[in-house]
Amino acid sequence: MWRGQLGSHGKPRIYTASLCLAIMCYAFIYVLISQYDLWQIILGLTIVHLSTLILLLTYKEQLRAAVQLLILISFPIISHVYVCLIESPIEWKSAFISSLAIGQISFLVTAFRLPITYKESIRKKVVIIGDNQVEIERVKAGLSKECKVYEWNVTSQNTFEDALNIKRWIVTPHLQVEEKKQLIKIGIQHNINIELIPDFYELVLHGTNVRSVEDTLTLSIKKLEIPLMKNLIKYTFDFVVSSILLIITSPLFITLLILIPITSKGPAIYIQERLGKSEKPFFIYKFRSMVQDAEKCSGPTLSSKDDPRLTKLGRFIRATRMDELPQLINVLKGDMSLVGPRPERAFFVKQFATNHPEYKLRMNVKPGITGYAQVKGTYHTSAEDKLRYDLMYIQNYTLIQDIKILLMTCIVIFNKQKSS
């Protein structure tokens, strides 16, 4: 028996908004060209362009698509007007007309994407399938962050036929293997996109080598670790980049060393024992973001989003990830890597491993300052979901992936939901 929930979601239609913004842009440029001199025009056009960029950064997610479309339309116009006004003595109105023509061509090119965007903006229904209400609620909460949820309706096996008309199914873990097989068959037969939240063994199978014994197909499952040569490349990359980052951030490093003891009682650097590769203990360095002896009465406690133990400065340096800067020293010492699963204390490792024995597989690699779980999740992401990300990272490690995660970390710092 499957239990599912139906939800509908979507983004506002962007065609009207983007068209209005484009018309306003054309009108503003025309007024400028008609009435003012060269440098006033250049200043005005610069303001228009910068305004669109500001809109892109400040609008809610629902309107970003419209602003992005506007930039695609307006950028060639603005650029061409710059060229015409500076490089050629032709009349301003001629420059505007030629720019308008280029803008229309750009609009037509962009319009090829518009029908796809329009279709995506229509409300879509999602089926969540599982036998665990907690898992279903977690997926539902995740969808609520991804898009606007309009309604949820409980379905049963009696109305399962209705679900066949819905083309996106999300399957929660812990279903029986036979049930998953049946769902995959149904998805193939009815052209349904099946999104499977993987169990541990399914993660291990991802990306395995295909071999054969005589005429029998086999999957080669190896130990979950980073191969020797890739590890050597990773270590070299870590050493070079962390050395450069330490030099670049040294003024900030010194500033925090001075400010933290001034703003709250205690040392600037916080040292704590964590478990590293192969469960080998090491001392991790962090800028202290909490009051001194924060766990003196409570014992080992995981930090939370609005942790009352955080100092005023500590709240800021944690949100911006500046508290992790001293871990660059851990990387140079060889205790850590720039990217990898986050290191935990022995107390929590034992606690997590009791419910998820595969948790210790994270320690087949060096822990990292940042990781796949950190850029994809938030403070509210469960240990089980973070474990999935960590194991997927180890299974599919490449240097390019490390670089992407480092860049994504920079973006996450400015994302309030993820950095808080």
LUMLUM-771540 format. One record per residue (C-alpha): x negated, y negated, z; residue in one letter. Coordinates in Angstrom, 3 decimals. Layout:
<kegus>
       xx       yy       zz res
        X        Y        Z   A
...
</kegus>
This chain:
<kegus>
       xx       yy       zz res
    0.000    0.000    0.000   M
   -1.331   -3.429   -0.923   W
   -0.291   -6.631    0.667   R
   -0.756   -9.772   -1.352   G
   -0.011  -13.455   -1.236   Q
    0.763  -15.678   -4.160   L
   -0.474  -19.214   -4.333   G
   -0.377  -21.950   -6.941   S
   -3.005  -24.594   -7.347   H
   -4.174  -27.183   -9.808   G
   -5.705  -30.603  -10.404   K
   -3.848  -33.721  -11.579   P
   -3.609  -34.200  -15.321   R
   -6.476  -36.398  -16.414   I
   -5.423  -37.477  -19.910   Y
   -3.368  -40.554  -18.920   T
   -5.892  -41.761  -16.348   A
   -8.878  -41.388  -18.667   S
   -7.077  -43.069  -21.585   L
   -6.070  -46.049  -19.421   C
   -9.604  -46.435  -18.124   L
  -10.983  -46.256  -21.667   A
   -8.554  -48.955  -22.881   I
   -9.525  -51.186  -19.960   M
  -13.184  -50.691  -20.824   C
  -12.601  -51.617  -24.498   Y
  -10.575  -54.689  -23.485   A
  -13.188  -55.900  -21.037   F
  -15.988  -55.540  -23.576   I
  -13.932  -57.375  -26.216   Y
  -13.214  -60.291  -23.866   V
  -16.884  -60.561  -22.984   L
  -18.000  -60.498  -26.611   I
  -15.413  -63.071  -27.635   S
  -16.123  -65.729  -25.027   Q
  -19.597  -65.548  -23.523   Y
  -23.237  -65.762  -24.584   D
  -25.725  -62.953  -25.039   L
  -27.081  -62.544  -21.502   W
  -23.655  -62.870  -19.904   Q
  -22.478  -60.084  -22.199   I
  -25.415  -57.864  -21.251   I
  -24.738  -58.567  -17.560   L
  -21.034  -57.835  -18.002   G
  -21.669  -54.573  -19.829   L
  -24.122  -53.510  -17.149   T
  -21.459  -54.178  -14.516   I
  -18.953  -52.078  -16.488   V
  -21.372  -49.171  -16.728   H
  -22.449  -49.338  -13.083   L
  -18.805  -49.585  -12.039   S
  -18.017  -46.318  -13.793   T
  -20.919  -44.651  -11.998   L
  -19.681  -46.006   -8.660   I
  -16.196  -44.713   -9.454   L
  -17.695  -41.314  -10.208   L
  -19.357  -41.209   -6.794   L
  -16.485  -42.641   -4.734   T
  -13.340  -41.221   -6.302   Y
  -11.723  -38.171   -4.831   K
  -12.463  -34.919   -6.615   E
   -9.101  -35.025   -8.416   Q
  -10.124  -38.156  -10.345   L
  -13.772  -37.350  -11.000   R
  -12.922  -35.504  -14.185   A
  -11.217  -38.629  -15.538   A
  -14.195  -40.832  -14.708   V
  -16.618  -38.337  -16.249   Q
  -14.583  -38.422  -19.440   L
  -14.616  -42.227  -19.378   L
  -18.411  -42.257  -19.109   I
  -18.694  -39.918  -22.084   L
  -16.500  -42.295  -24.080   I
  -17.975  -45.595  -22.936   S
  -21.702  -44.817  -22.781   F
  -22.269  -44.724  -26.576   P
  -20.321  -47.980  -26.938   I
  -22.302  -49.797  -24.277   I
  -25.626  -48.459  -25.542   S
  -24.847  -49.438  -29.130   H
  -23.792  -52.959  -28.136   V
  -27.100  -53.336  -26.299   Y
  -28.987  -52.380  -29.470   V
  -26.896  -54.600  -31.753   C
  -27.167  -57.663  -29.544   L
  -30.875  -57.388  -28.822   I
  -32.311  -55.976  -32.042   E
  -30.101  -57.511  -34.724   S
  -28.732  -61.020  -35.416   P
  -25.374  -59.737  -36.693   I
  -22.146  -61.294  -35.484   E
  -20.891  -60.192  -32.087   W
  -17.535  -59.049  -33.427   K
  -19.275  -56.905  -36.029   S
  -21.313  -55.352  -33.245   A
  -18.119  -54.638  -31.340   F
  -16.385  -53.066  -34.363   I
  -19.331  -50.777  -35.122   S
  -19.599  -49.862  -31.456   S
  -15.880  -49.168  -31.376   L
  -16.298  -46.780  -34.309   A
  -19.074  -44.907  -32.528   I
  -16.924  -44.818  -29.405   G
  -14.031  -43.297  -31.350   Q
  -16.323  -40.598  -32.753   I
  -17.494  -39.891  -29.214   S
  -13.860  -39.736  -28.093   F
  -13.033  -37.188  -30.809   L
  -16.001  -35.045  -29.808   V
  -14.929  -35.237  -26.171   T
  -11.343  -34.423  -27.154   A
  -12.407  -30.928  -28.210   F
  -12.933  -30.298  -24.513   R
   -9.706  -32.071  -23.510   L
   -7.217  -29.270  -24.357   P
   -9.253  -26.874  -22.204   I
   -9.308  -29.371  -19.333   T
   -5.592  -29.989  -19.793   Y
   -4.820  -26.284  -19.627   K
   -6.987  -25.954  -16.521   E
   -5.055  -28.788  -14.870   S
   -1.761  -26.900  -15.081   I
   -0.750  -25.145  -11.899   R
   -2.082  -21.621  -11.740   K
   -1.053  -18.738   -9.542   K
   -3.431  -16.508   -7.638   V
   -2.876  -13.048   -6.173   V
   -4.790  -12.087   -3.029   I
   -4.844   -8.343   -2.422   I
   -5.927   -6.717    0.826   G
   -4.933   -4.710    3.878   D
   -6.478   -7.059    6.442   N
   -4.526  -10.198    7.298   Q
   -7.631  -11.952    8.682   V
   -9.473  -11.482    5.360   E
   -6.428  -12.695    3.421   I
   -6.213  -15.839    5.566   E
   -9.931  -16.537    5.027   R
   -9.559  -16.322    1.257   V
   -6.458  -18.495    1.397   K
   -8.356  -21.096    3.430   A
  -11.171  -21.010    0.869   G
   -8.738  -21.622   -1.986   L
   -7.240  -24.532   -0.060   S
  -10.673  -26.233   -0.074   K
  -11.271  -25.470   -3.748   E
   -7.979  -26.927   -4.969   C
   -4.599  -28.164   -3.823   K
   -2.327  -25.387   -2.607   V
    1.351  -25.963   -3.274   Y
    2.983  -22.839   -1.897   E
    2.373  -19.331   -0.620   W
    4.787  -16.427   -0.966   N
    4.357  -12.956    0.482   V
    4.789  -10.122   -1.990   T
    5.134   -6.401   -1.448   S
    4.650   -3.320   -3.572   Q
    8.303   -3.589   -4.606   N
    7.576   -6.828   -6.460   T
    4.154   -5.717   -7.699   F
    5.363   -5.923  -11.300   E
    5.686   -9.702  -10.910   D
    1.994   -9.940  -10.080   A
    1.066   -8.478  -13.471   L
    1.972  -11.830  -15.055   N
   -0.615  -13.600  -12.885   I
   -4.088  -13.477  -14.417   K
   -6.311  -14.084  -11.389   R
   -6.531  -11.497   -8.604   W
   -8.854  -11.773   -5.611   I
   -9.505   -8.439   -3.885   V
  -10.637   -8.576   -0.256   T
  -13.188   -6.054    1.096   P
  -12.465   -2.934    3.151   H
   -9.932   -1.465    0.724   L
  -10.344    2.221   -0.048   Q
  -12.517    3.060   -3.066   V
   -9.595    4.700   -4.872   E
   -7.481    1.577   -4.388   E
  -10.239   -0.591   -5.870   K
  -10.580    1.773   -8.823   K
   -6.859    1.534   -9.483   Q
   -6.942   -2.272   -9.292   L
   -9.839   -2.448  -11.764   I
   -7.960   -0.171  -14.169   K
   -4.865   -2.370  -13.904   I
   -6.995   -5.465  -14.503   G
   -8.515   -3.995  -17.671   I
   -5.162   -2.786  -19.001   Q
   -3.342   -6.078  -18.397   H
   -6.199   -8.523  -19.125   N
   -6.355   -9.730  -15.519   I
   -9.455  -11.413  -14.070   N
  -10.378   -9.350  -10.991   I
  -12.582  -11.131   -8.418   E
  -13.941   -8.598   -5.942   L
  -15.302   -9.633   -2.544   I
  -18.040   -7.001   -2.277   P
  -18.770   -4.524    0.474   D
  -22.412   -3.829    1.298   F
  -22.810   -0.860   -1.058   Y
  -21.319   -2.878   -3.924   E
  -23.889   -5.627   -3.323   L
  -26.710   -3.082   -3.436   V
  -25.426   -1.698   -6.735   L
  -25.464   -5.161   -8.296   H
  -28.385   -5.492  -10.718   G
  -29.653   -1.925  -10.277   T
  -31.731   -0.294  -13.006   N
  -29.956    2.147  -15.302   V
  -31.813    5.415  -15.892   R
  -30.955    8.859  -17.167   S
  -31.693   12.415  -16.138   V
  -31.464   14.386  -19.380   E
  -28.092   13.196  -20.684   D
  -26.727   12.077  -17.287   T
  -26.576    8.360  -16.489   L
  -28.022    7.349  -13.094   T
  -28.398    4.103  -11.164   L
  -31.793    3.554   -9.531   S
  -31.282    2.026   -6.081   I
  -34.474    0.638   -4.553   K
  -35.279   -0.812   -1.163   K
  -33.752   -4.249   -0.704   L
  -36.902   -6.388   -0.819   E
  -38.861   -8.746   -3.058   I
  -41.486   -6.909   -5.196   P
  -45.185   -7.499   -4.471   L
  -45.980   -9.634   -7.548   M
  -42.894  -11.810   -7.074   K
  -43.812  -12.154   -3.397   N
  -47.266  -13.423   -4.358   L
  -45.742  -16.020   -6.698   I
  -43.262  -17.020   -3.989   K
  -46.040  -17.447   -1.400   Y
  -48.113  -19.620   -3.768   T
  -45.086  -21.775   -4.579   F
  -44.234  -22.116   -0.870   D
  -47.773  -23.149    0.073   F
  -48.141  -25.760   -2.680   V
  -44.673  -27.316   -2.310   V
  -44.680  -27.375    1.514   S
  -48.132  -29.043    1.492   S
  -46.869  -31.742   -0.877   I
  -43.660  -32.225    1.141   L
  -45.618  -32.588    4.387   L
  -47.710  -35.362    2.836   I
  -44.676  -37.134    1.337   I
  -42.602  -36.932    4.534   T
  -45.452  -37.753    6.941   S
  -44.184  -41.355    7.575   P
  -40.737  -39.966    8.439   L
  -42.374  -37.218   10.504   F
  -44.304  -39.776   12.588   I
  -41.228  -42.012   12.972   T
  -39.134  -39.156   14.381   L
  -41.976  -38.094   16.691   L
  -41.732  -41.585   18.217   I
  -37.936  -42.110   18.142   L
  -36.695  -38.805   19.588   I
  -38.433  -39.109   23.016   P
  -37.371  -42.779   23.196   I
  -33.667  -42.106   22.511   T
  -33.288  -39.008   24.719   S
  -35.204  -37.318   27.506   K
  -37.530  -34.548   26.391   G
  -40.168  -33.761   23.741   P
  -39.723  -34.531   20.043   A
  -40.495  -30.980   18.878   I
  -38.327  -28.073   19.972   Y
  -39.966  -24.628   19.937   I
  -37.929  -21.430   20.017   Q
  -38.640  -17.752   19.398   E
  -36.958  -16.253   16.334   R
  -37.240  -12.951   14.476   L
  -39.049  -13.062   11.134   G
  -39.892  -10.510    8.485   K
  -39.751   -6.901    9.739   S
  -38.232   -8.231   13.002   E
  -41.591   -9.712   13.978   K
  -41.085  -12.545   16.507   P
  -42.519  -15.998   15.821   F
  -42.096  -19.515   17.192   F
  -40.029  -21.845   15.014   I
  -40.557  -25.626   15.121   Y
  -37.709  -28.139   14.874   K
  -37.155  -31.763   15.728   F
  -35.077  -31.686   18.906   R
  -31.482  -32.644   18.111   S
  -29.867  -31.600   21.422   M
  -30.243  -32.686   25.018   V
  -33.128  -31.116   26.887   Q
  -32.434  -27.609   28.282   D
  -29.153  -27.433   26.332   A
  -28.699  -23.711   27.060   E
  -29.839  -23.756   30.679   K
  -26.338  -23.086   32.025   C
  -24.553  -21.539   29.041   S
  -27.209  -19.099   27.840   G
  -27.716  -18.383   24.094   P
  -24.979  -20.248   22.207   T
  -24.578  -20.874   18.482   L
  -24.291  -24.538   17.517   S
  -21.017  -25.859   16.136   S
  -19.886  -28.757   13.961   K
  -19.035  -31.156   16.821   D
  -21.404  -29.704   19.396   D
  -21.301  -31.917   22.529   P
  -24.942  -31.045   23.269   R
  -26.137  -33.064   20.259   L
  -27.721  -36.446   20.933   T
  -26.731  -39.486   18.867   K
  -29.950  -39.366   16.859   L
  -29.778  -35.569   16.832   G
  -26.372  -35.619   15.165   R
  -27.834  -37.714   12.344   F
  -31.036  -35.728   11.813   I
  -29.084  -32.468   11.842   R
  -26.544  -33.746    9.294   A
  -29.399  -34.831    7.008   T
  -31.420  -31.640    7.723   R
  -34.353  -33.730    8.936   M
  -34.538  -31.559   12.062   D
  -35.905  -28.769    9.824   E
  -38.962  -30.749    8.631   L
  -41.425  -29.228   11.170   P
  -40.659  -25.812    9.680   Q
  -42.910  -26.814    6.787   L
  -45.691  -26.014    9.276   I
  -44.122  -22.565    9.776   N
  -44.269  -22.097    6.001   V
  -47.968  -23.010    5.887   L
  -48.639  -20.601    8.764   K
  -46.954  -17.804    6.806   G
  -44.098  -17.258    9.285   D
  -41.442  -18.591    6.920   M
  -40.659  -19.356    3.294   S
  -39.040  -22.452    1.823   L
  -36.047  -20.347    0.739   V
  -34.677  -17.241    2.410   G
  -32.188  -16.039    5.034   P
  -32.172  -18.291    8.083   R
  -34.075  -16.816   11.073   P
  -32.067  -15.885   14.154   E
  -32.836  -15.116   17.765   R
  -33.096  -11.495   18.883   A
  -29.954  -11.928   21.017   F
  -27.785  -12.815   18.013   F
  -29.461  -10.316   15.673   V
  -28.532   -7.525   18.073   K
  -25.007   -8.915   18.368   Q
  -24.446   -9.201   14.600   F
  -26.102   -5.846   13.834   A
  -23.678   -4.073   16.177   T
  -20.771   -4.934   13.861   N
  -22.781   -4.990   10.625   H
  -25.728   -2.526   10.677   P
  -26.919   -3.849    7.302   E
  -27.569   -7.249    8.941   Y
  -31.175   -6.262    9.675   K
  -31.824   -5.890    5.930   L
  -32.073   -9.697    5.843   R
  -35.395   -9.267    7.624   M
  -36.937   -7.378    4.717   N
  -38.084  -10.824    3.544   V
  -39.471  -13.919    5.251   K
  -36.831  -16.255    6.690   P
  -36.370  -19.609    4.982   G
  -35.883  -23.281    5.815   I
  -32.873  -23.195    3.523   T
  -31.087  -20.360    1.773   G
  -28.335  -19.256   -0.568   Y
  -25.913  -18.934    2.357   A
  -26.700  -22.492    3.469   Q
  -25.982  -24.129    0.103   V
  -22.861  -22.043   -0.539   K
  -21.386  -22.023    2.949   G
  -20.718  -24.375    5.888   T
  -20.910  -24.148    9.672   Y
  -17.521  -22.416    9.525   H
  -18.682  -19.679    7.126   T
  -18.555  -16.321    8.903   S
  -21.678  -14.270    9.629   A
  -20.321  -11.574    7.291   E
  -19.978  -13.968    4.358   D
  -23.427  -15.446    5.007   K
  -24.809  -11.916    5.046   L
  -23.327  -11.281    1.584   R
  -25.077  -14.375    0.229   Y
  -28.383  -13.419    1.860   D
  -28.352   -9.865    0.505   L
  -27.369  -11.113   -2.954   M
  -30.313  -13.537   -2.828   Y
  -32.794  -10.776   -1.944   I
  -31.381   -8.428   -4.574   Q
  -31.637  -11.017   -7.362   N
  -34.676  -13.074   -6.311   Y
  -36.474  -15.181   -8.916   T
  -38.669  -18.275   -8.579   L
  -36.134  -20.212  -10.670   I
  -33.461  -19.270   -8.146   Q
  -35.614  -20.695   -5.328   D
  -36.006  -23.977   -7.214   I
  -32.244  -24.157   -7.820   K
  -31.497  -23.556   -4.130   I
  -33.958  -26.300   -3.114   L
  -32.258  -28.735   -5.504   L
  -28.816  -27.655   -4.279   M
  -29.987  -28.272   -0.701   T
  -30.717  -31.898   -1.611   C
  -27.150  -32.215   -2.933   I
  -25.637  -30.507    0.129   V
  -27.292  -33.074    2.422   I
  -24.991  -35.716    0.913   F
  -21.915  -33.463    1.084   N
  -20.237  -34.193    4.423   K
  -18.229  -30.984    4.477   Q
  -21.274  -28.769    3.978   K
  -23.831  -30.731    5.954   S
  -21.617  -31.137    9.009   S
</kegus>
